[in-house]
């Protein structure tokens, strides 16, 4: 029987051509695989696993998908033996930086419909385990002023206050908004409550000459656009 507790060969004992840090210095970050980049973040392995072993195990747990990995909580990251709180925090921080980069790019975009933001919203919300209701505020040129999560809910729903949405829109001098929330269940079809809420916000916004461009429901299975379906 194989002894899983036997010492591994540490990365520092590898050929310099194979060590992730040296490889990045020599050839740039783009030359590294996802596992190698994560191994750099992990830094040190355990007695029986190298940092690269831990990185590969983390990826395998997520079907080799960085998108799925980014949705893991600090607690879930630590399910891999050898990933403690400190390593989990470093990994989560690095993945969150990627999201922040996308947000920065996103806020410079000109938005004409929900289609222009669906990729960002899916990346931002699809792996959340409870509902998040987000609103994107746009100016007269359809540039994003800001976006924020208005409310958090449970697995099956969230409570949204229309007054909070419109108050922020007025404060930001927004002329249009895009509504969005996620469905942790995976089913993107709107519920009766989703439809009523959309109509309520749309009607209230009209009093302030604010347009609701779309309401997007996102999940790990796809997205649903009220505008595309002719429900606005």
N, C-alpha and C positions, 0 to 999 in steps of 0.2 A: 504493500500500500504506500502511496506517495505521502511523504511527510510535508504537510502544508506549513509547518512552522520552521522549516529550514531557512537559513539566511539567504537573502536574495543577493544578486550582484548589484551593488549601488551604482547609480548613474555616474558618479565621479570616477568609477573604474572603467567605464565604457571608453571606446575610441572617441577622440575629440570630434570626429566627423558625425558621431551619433548623438552627442550630448545636446539637448535642446537649447541651453543658453548659448553655448559656443556656436551652434548652428545659426541662431538668430543674429549674433554679433557678426558672423561671417557672411551670411546670405540674406539677412533681413527677416522680418516677422512673417512675411507672406510665404516664405519657404517652409514654414512649420505646419504640421498637421494640427487638428484641433486637440488631439491627445497630447501632443508635445507642448502646446501653449498652456493647457490645463496643468500639465506636469510642472511647468515653471511656477505656476501659482501655488501648487501644493508644496513645492520646494523639497520637503523631506518625506521619505517613505517610512515604512515600519520595518521591523526585523525581517518579516517574511515577504514584504511587497515594496517595490520601488515606487517613486512618485509616478512614473509612467504606468506601472501596473494599476495604481489607484485611479489615474486619469482614464485609462481604458475601461476600468470597471464602472466608473461613473457614467461614461458614455454608453456602455452596453446596457446599463440600467434604463437608459432613455432611448433605446433603439438607435444609438449613434446620432441623435438629433440635438443640436445645441438649443433649438427652440424649446424642446421639452425640458432640457436641463435648466434653462433659464426660468422655468416655472416652478422649480423645486424650492421648497422652503429651507431655512437653515436646519430645521429638524430633519427633514427628509434627506438632505445632503449627508448628514451624519449617520444615515443608515448603512453607508458603506464603511466597513470596518477599516480604520486608519484615517478617516476624515473626522477630526474633532471640531470643536467650536471655532477655534482660530482658523483652521483651514477652510471651514465652511463659510466663514465671514469673508475671507479673501476671495473665494470663488464667487460668492453672491455679489460682492462689491464690483468685481470685474464684469460680470454679466449685466449688472445694473448700469454700468457705465455705457455699455453698448446701447441700452434702451435710451439713456439720456442723450446719446449722440443722435439717435433716430428722432428724438423729440426736438432737438436743436434744428435738424434739417427740416423737419415737418413744419416748424413755426415760420419758415421762410417761404413755404409753398403758397401758390395761388390755388384756392379751392373753388371748384365750380359745382361739385356734387359729392355725394357720399362715396362714389366710386374712387375719388381722389384720395380718400383717407382710409379706405377699408383695410389696406395692408398694415398701416400703422396701428389701427385700432385692434386688429386681430392679434398683432404681436404684443400689444400692450395689455389686452384684456382676456384673451382666449383661455389662458391657463389658470385664471383666478378661480378659487374654489367656492367663492360666494359672489353674488351679483354686485357689480359696480356700475353706477350710472354716471356717465361722463358727458359733458357738454363742451363743444368747441365753439368759440366766439370769433366771428369774422367781421372785418371792417368793410367799407363801401367797395374796396378793390378786391374783395374776397381773399384777403390775406388773413392768416390766423393771428388774432390778437393774443389769445391765451386759450388754454383748455384745462379743465379740472374735473375731478371726480366730485359730484354733488352729494352723492349718498352711497352708503354701503348697505348691503342687505345680507340675507341668509342664502341658503342654497337655492331656494325657490322664489325669492322675490326681494324687492327693496321698496322703501317708501320715498317718493320724490316730491319735494315742495316746489310748486311752480313759481312761487314768489321769490325763492332763493335764486332760481335760474334767471328770472327777468331782472331782478335787482342787480345781479352781476353784469348782465347784458347792458343795462342802462349806465352803470358805473364805467364800463369799458367802452361806451359809445359804439357798441356792436350793432350792425344793421341786419345780421343774419346769424343763425346758429345751426349746428348739427348735433342732434341727440344721438347717444349711443349707450348701449349696455350689453353685458354678456349674459349668456345662458350656460351656467356650469353643467347642465344636463347634456349639452351637446346639440340639442334640438334648437334650430334657429327660428322656427316659426313663431310669430308673435302670438301672445295670449290675448284674450279679450281685454284684460287689464292693460296690456301694452298698447292696444289700439285706442282705448279710452284715454289713456294718459297722453298719447301723442296728439290726439284731437284737442284735448284740454290745453296743452301747452301751445299748440298752434293757434288756437282761438284767442288765448290770452295775449300772445305775442303780437297779434295783429293790431291790438289797441295801441301798441307802442311803435308801430311800423317796423316791426322786426319779423323777418321771414324765417321759417323753419325749412331749411333746405332738404333735410333728410333725417330719418331715424334709422340707425343701423343696429342690428342685433348680431353679435359675433359669438363664435364658439370655436372649438378645435375642429369642428366639422365644416365650417364655412361661415357665411354671413347672409343676412336678409336685409334688403333695403326697401323701406316704405316707399321711397320715391320711384325706384325701379318697378315696383309692383303697382304703381298708380294709386297708392293709398294716402297721398298727401294732397 
